[in-house]
Amino acid sequence: MKHKIVFLDMDGTLYQTENDIIQDSSLEAIDTLREKGYMVCCATGRPLNQMDSILKKVQFDYYVLINGSYILDGAFEEVASAPIDKEIVNEIVAFCQENEFGLMFHFGDATYIYNQFYPMYDFCKYCNVLNSLFYDESQSYHKRHRAYNAVILTKDKHQIDEFLEKHPSLRADLINVKTDGFMFDVFNKDNDKSKGIELMMQKINFSWKDVIAFGDSTNDIQMLEKADIGVAMGSASDYVKSFANFATTSTYDNGIYNGIKKILLDED
């Protein structure tokens, strides 16, 4: 067995977001990996509270959550974390209040909507992530808890860009979903899945040479590129595929199963 650990993105990779499906073939592939001694971990933009429907079908050895900013072990104990600075969180709140942008924060195990409740709720419903979703009319929950990312709803990308210019420690990733505007994930600039994976692997003395990674989107690029074997899903853009070792079929067409089958044949 050349490799030791497999990281799976969730949405568009293991999980069919819009219809709440994980294919039986994917679960079979995960069982096969475990039988052969591989660790199987998730690497996702989701917080823990948005993993509920997935965890009913599969559990993982480690959880690299919120794009690498919140890492848990299999018992859901914190391994490492990188929350947004509290003063910057205050500025995000003021910025969205002033411009009447939709806003919610992920706090690791709960998500709180601050502005534009119904558009934000509809977004969460579309993504099947209504668990531990709350409305904070006082917009104060962040004063007592660590925020790992903000989700901002607006059509005004220019305003987002101006805000980021004033806050070079942040970055914003566009979420391509059906909403009344555009959704932007706002994180610490140096947070990504690959950084979270590195923090996790330090605990178990693994390196990128031990890693197989599957993903489909731009927030998977770093881990696909750094993994010894990076596998892009069939639905990924050509740009994302260019960072992978090979592309498998889509999440609708046994993509995880086909990719794992190919790798295990090569490993054997």
N, C-alpha and C positions, 0 to 999 in steps of 0.2 A: 504494500500500500504506500504509494509515493506521497500522497497528500493526507491531511489529517482533519481538515475542518472545511465546512461548506457554509457560505453566507448566502441567504436568499432575500432579495427584495420582496416586498409584499404586493403592492398594487401594480397590476399589469405583468407580474412575474409569477408569483405563486397564487395570487388572489385575483379573481375576476370581480373588480370593485362594484360594478353596476348591478350585478345579479347575485352577489354574495356566494360565490362558488369557488371551492378548491377542488380541482379534478381528482378523482380517485387514483388516477395514474400518478399524480404528484405525491399523494400520500403513500402510495406503494413505493415510489422511488425513495422517499425519506426513510421508510422502514428498512429498505435495502441498504441504504447508507449506514444506518445505525447498526444493522446486523454485521456489517463489515468493519465496524469500529470507528466510523467517522463521527465527529461532532457536527450537529446541524444547528445553525444560528440564524436569526433574522436580522436584517439590516434595512431599516425602514424610516420614512419620514414621520410615521405615526407615533403618538405617545402611547403609553401603556393602556390608558382607558379606551383607546380606539382600536385595540387588538382583540376585544372580547369575542367577536364572531369567529375570528381566526383561531383563537386559543381553544375554542370548543372542538376544533378538528385536529389541531396539532400543537404540541408544546416544543419549546426550543431549549438548547443548552445555555445559550446566552441571548440577550436582547440588546441590539444596538438600535436605539430609538431616537426619534426626533432628529434625524440626520446626523447621528453621532454625538449628540450633546447630552444624552442620558443613557447610561449603560447599566444593565441589570444582569445578574446571573440567573440560573434556572429556577432558583427559589425566590426570584424577584427582589433580591437584596442588591442595593446600589453598589456598583463596582467603580464607577467614575461619573463625573458630570461636568458640564460647562454652561451654566445659566448665563443669560444676558445680565449685564451690570444693572443694578436696580435704578440708578439715576437715568440710564438710557431708557429703561422701561417706562419711567415717569414721562420722559420726553416723547416716547411713542404714543402714550395715552393722550397727552396734550395735543400732539400733532393730529391725531385722528378725531379728537373732539373739535378742534378748530376747523377742520376741513369736512367734518361729517362723513368720514370714511367708516365703513364697517370694520370692526376690530374684535378679535378674540385672541386669547393666550392659551398655550399649552403649558401646564404646570407639572408635567410628569405623569400624574395619575388622575388628573381632572382637566377639563377644558372649560373656560369661562368666556362667554360672549359679553362684550362691553357695549358696542354700538351696533345699530342696524340689525336688531335681533332676527327678524324674519328672513332676510337674505342670507344671513350667516347660518341660521337654522336649516334653511333649504339646502345650502351647500353641504352641511353635515349629514343631512338626510340622504342626499344624492350619493354620498360616499359611504353610507351605512356606518356612520360613526356618531351615534346619538348617546352612547353610554357615557355616564359621568359628565354630561354636558349641562352647564348651568348658566344662568343669566345673572350678572352682577351689575345691577342698576347703579350701585354706588361707585362702581369702577375703582375698587380699592383692594381687591383680593391680592394683587401683586405686591402690596405693601407688606404682606405677612408671609408670602410664599415666593419661591424661586420660579421665574418664568424662563422657559427654555427657548420658546420662539413665539413670535406674533404672526397672526394671519390677518392681512389687511385687504379689504374689498374696496376697489376704486377702478374707475376707467382712466384716471389721470396718472399715467405712468411718469409724466414729467415731474409731478410733485413728489413721487416716490424717489425718483433719481436725485432731486434736490435735497431731500432729507438724507439720503445715503451719502451725498457729498459732504454733508455736515457731520456725518457719523461714519468715518472710514472703518470703524471696527465692525460694521454690519454689512451684510449682503442681502439681496432679495432675489428669490427664485419665483418665476411665474408658474402658477398652477393652472394647467389647461383643463378647466372643467366648465360645466354649464352653470353660469351664475348671471346675476344682473350686472356684473362688471367684470373686472379681472381680479383674481386672487393672487396675492403675493405672500410667500413664506419669507419671513424676516428672521435671520439668525445672526449669531456671531460669525464674522467673515471667515475665520479659520476653522469653523466647524464643518465637517462633512463626514460621510459614513466611513471613509477610510481612516480618518483620525480616530473615530470612535472604535473602530476595529483594532487599531494599533494600541489604544489604551487597554482594550480588553485582552489582547494577546500578550501584553506585558505581564499580565497576571498568571498566564499559563505557559509562558516561555515558548510561544509559537512565533513564526515569522511568516512573511508573505509567501515564502516558498512552500508553506504548508497549506495554502489557501486556494479554494475554488469559490468563485463568486458568480451569481446570476443576477442580472438586472435589465431594465428596459428604458431607463430615462436618463436625463442629463445629470441628476443627482446621484447616479450610479457610476459615472464615468471614472472617478478616481479609484474606486475599489475594483472595477473591471480592469483598469490599467495596471494596478499594483499587484493584483492576484496572480499567482503562478498560472492559473487557468481562469480567464474571464470569459463568461458566456453571455452574450446578448440574446434577448428574446426576439422572436421573429417579427414582432410588431415594433421593435425599436427603430429609430431613424438610422439612416446610413452613417450619420455622424457618430452616434452612440456605438454602433457596430464597429466603427473603425478603431475603437479602443479595446475591443474584445479579441480573444483568440479565435473564436468562431461564433456563429449564430445558430441557435436552435429554432424550433418552430414556435408558434405563439402560445400564449397561456390558454387559448381556446383549442389548441391542437396538440396537447400533450407535451408542451415545450420543456417542462422540467424533466419529465420522464425520458424524453428523447435525448436531452442533453446529458443527463446522468448516465443513461445507458451507454452513450458514446464514450464518456470519460472512463467508466468502469471497465469497458472493454480494453481501452488503452492502458489502464492501470494494471489490469491482469496480465 
